[in-house]
Amino acid sequence: MAETEAALRTLAHNVRAARTRAGLSLDELGRRAKVSKGALVGLEKAQGNPNFATLVRLADTLGISVSALMEGPAEGRVRVVSADAVMPLWAGEKGSEARLMLTTTGAAPVEVWRWKLEPGDEYPSHPHQAGVVETVSVTAGQMVLVVDGTEHTVEAGQTATFGGDTPHTYRGSGTRTCHLIITVHIPPGPGSAG
């Protein structure tokens, strides 16, 4: 429970700091991200339990990565993250899950996700901000990647890439668990050099 409270405090601090840097009021951030002002006030007070979709909308609106909202200060030059040390940000009905492993730093950060998709489980993602590019690398099993209504089968050993600013869905297919690594390449935010 103490870990959850600490994570909420870090999230509250990071949302408030990013909102302030962007020069947005609570009302304006809420309007742009489609999140109620009450939910934002609670979030900035480290109260509540925001869902994954809310975090993605806030990050996209603020021009930062989801993990930038959730991470504490950097610990050193090399960071090694174990999958079992990261809580899933999404869990499917059949046992699927998504874990945000880390986000690189710099003007154009990259989020690195570890996903497990069970056959028939799916996650529909809303479009990201313009310029976001995703890559999906399947390491075991197979999945169906739906981008803007078109289905693409991606199997073990294959990698797909697409513009993340269109509706997209990840769906487990076949007869066994699909394991994949997804990278989300975020374009440089306002005021970043390079």
C-alpha positions in Angstrom: 0.0 0.0 0.0 2.9 2.4 0.8 4.2 1.8 -2.8 0.8 2.8 -4.3 0.7 6.0 -2.1 4.3 6.9 -3.1 3.4 6.3 -6.8 0.3 8.6 -6.5 2.4 11.3 -4.9 5.0 11.1 -7.7 2.2 11.2 -10.3 0.6 14.2 -8.6 3.9 16.1 -8.5 4.7 15.3 -12.2 1.3 16.2 -13.5 1.3 19.5 -11.6 4.8 20.3 -12.8 4.1 19.4 -16.4 0.9 21.4 -16.4 2.7 24.4 -14.9 5.5 24.2 -17.5 2.9 24.1 -20.3 1.2 27.1 -18.8 -2.2 25.4 -18.6 -4.9 25.9 -16.0 -6.7 22.9 -14.5 -9.7 23.9 -16.6 -7.7 24.1 -19.9 -5.8 20.8 -19.3 -9.1 19.1 -18.5 -10.8 20.5 -21.6 -7.9 19.5 -23.9 -7.4 16.0 -22.3 -11.1 15.3 -21.9 -10.6 14.8 -18.1 -12.9 16.5 -15.6 -11.5 19.3 -13.5 -12.5 17.4 -10.3 -10.5 14.4 -11.4 -7.5 16.6 -12.1 -7.8 18.3 -8.7 -7.9 14.9 -7.1 -5.0 13.7 -9.1 -2.8 16.7 -8.2 -3.7 16.0 -4.5 -2.5 12.4 -4.9 -6.1 11.1 -4.5 -8.1 8.7 -6.7 -7.0 6.0 -9.1 -6.6 7.3 -12.6 -7.0 4.6 -15.3 -4.6 4.0 -18.1 -6.6 5.9 -20.8 -6.7 9.0 -18.6 -2.9 8.9 -18.1 -2.4 8.5 -21.9 -4.7 11.5 -22.7 -2.9 13.6 -20.1 0.6 12.7 -21.3 -0.4 13.3 -25.0 -2.0 16.7 -24.1 1.1 17.7 -22.1 3.5 16.5 -24.9 5.3 14.0 -22.6 5.4 10.3 -22.1 3.2 8.3 -19.7 6.2 7.2 -17.8 7.4 10.8 -17.4 4.2 11.3 -15.4 5.0 8.3 -13.3 8.7 8.2 -12.7 10.7 9.7 -9.9 14.1 11.3 -10.4 16.7 9.5 -12.4 18.9 7.2 -10.3 22.1 7.0 -12.4 23.6 6.6 -15.9 22.4 3.0 -16.4 18.9 1.9 -15.4 18.0 -1.8 -15.4 14.3 -2.6 -15.0 12.9 -6.0 -14.2 9.4 -6.8 -15.6 8.2 -8.2 -12.2 9.2 -4.9 -10.5 6.8 -2.9 -12.8 3.0 -3.0 -12.1 0.8 -3.6 -15.2 -1.0 -0.4 -16.4 -3.6 -2.5 -18.2 -5.0 -6.0 -17.6 -7.3 -7.8 -20.1 -10.2 -10.0 -19.2 -8.3 -13.2 -20.2 -5.1 -12.5 -18.4 -3.4 -10.1 -20.8 -1.3 -7.2 -19.5 0.8 -4.2 -20.5 3.8 -2.9 -18.5 5.5 0.3 -19.2 9.2 -0.7 -18.6 10.9 2.7 -19.0 11.1 5.8 -21.1 14.3 7.2 -22.5 15.2 10.8 -21.8 15.9 13.5 -24.3 14.1 15.7 -26.7 12.2 12.8 -28.4 11.7 10.2 -25.7 10.8 6.5 -26.5 8.5 4.5 -24.2 9.4 0.8 -24.0 6.4 -1.5 -23.2 6.3 -5.2 -22.5 2.9 -6.8 -23.4 1.4 -10.2 -23.0 -1.8 -10.8 -25.1 -3.9 -13.9 -24.6 -5.9 -15.2 -27.6 -9.0 -13.2 -28.0 -8.0 -10.4 -25.6 -7.7 -7.0 -27.1 -6.8 -3.4 -26.2 -8.2 -0.6 -28.4 -6.0 2.5 -28.1 -7.1 6.0 -28.8 -5.0 7.9 -31.3 -1.9 9.6 -29.9 -0.6 13.1 -30.7 0.5 13.8 -34.2 4.0 12.5 -35.0 3.9 9.5 -32.6 5.3 6.3 -34.2 4.9 2.9 -32.7 6.8 -0.3 -33.3 5.4 -3.7 -32.3 7.9 -6.6 -32.1 6.4 -10.1 -31.4 8.8 -12.4 -29.6 6.4 -15.4 -29.1 2.9 -16.3 -30.5 1.0 -14.1 -32.8 -1.3 -11.1 -32.7 -3.5 -9.0 -34.9 -2.7 -5.3 -35.2 -5.6 -3.2 -36.3 -4.6 0.2 -37.6 -7.3 2.5 -38.9 -9.7 -0.4 -39.4 -7.3 -2.7 -41.3 -6.1 -5.9 -39.7 -2.4 -7.1 -39.9 -1.2 -10.4 -38.5 2.1 -10.1 -36.8 3.9 -13.3 -35.7 6.9 -14.3 -33.6 10.0 -12.8 -35.2 8.2 -10.0 -37.0 8.1 -6.3 -36.3 5.5 -3.8 -37.5 5.6 0.0 -37.4 2.8 2.6 -37.9 1.8 6.2 -37.1 0.2 6.1 -33.7 -2.0 9.1 -34.4 -4.8 6.9 -35.8 -7.1 4.4 -34.0 -5.3 1.2 -33.3 -6.0 -2.1 -31.5 -3.7 -4.9 -30.3 -5.5 -8.4 -30.3 -4.1 -11.7 -29.2 -4.7 -14.4 -31.8 -3.7 -18.0 -32.4 -3.7 -20.6 -29.7 -1.0 -19.5 -27.3 0.0 -16.4 -25.4 1.6 -13.6 -27.5 4.6 -11.8 -26.0 5.6 -8.5 -27.6 7.7 -5.4 -27.1 6.1 -2.1 -28.1 8.1 1.1 -28.5 6.3 4.4 -28.6 8.4 7.2 -30.2 7.3 10.6 -29.0 8.1 13.6 -31.1 10.0 16.5 -29.5 7.7 18.6 -27.3 7.2 22.4 -27.5 10.5 24.2 -26.7 12.8 21.2 -27.0 16.0 21.5 -28.9 16.7 19.1 -31.8 
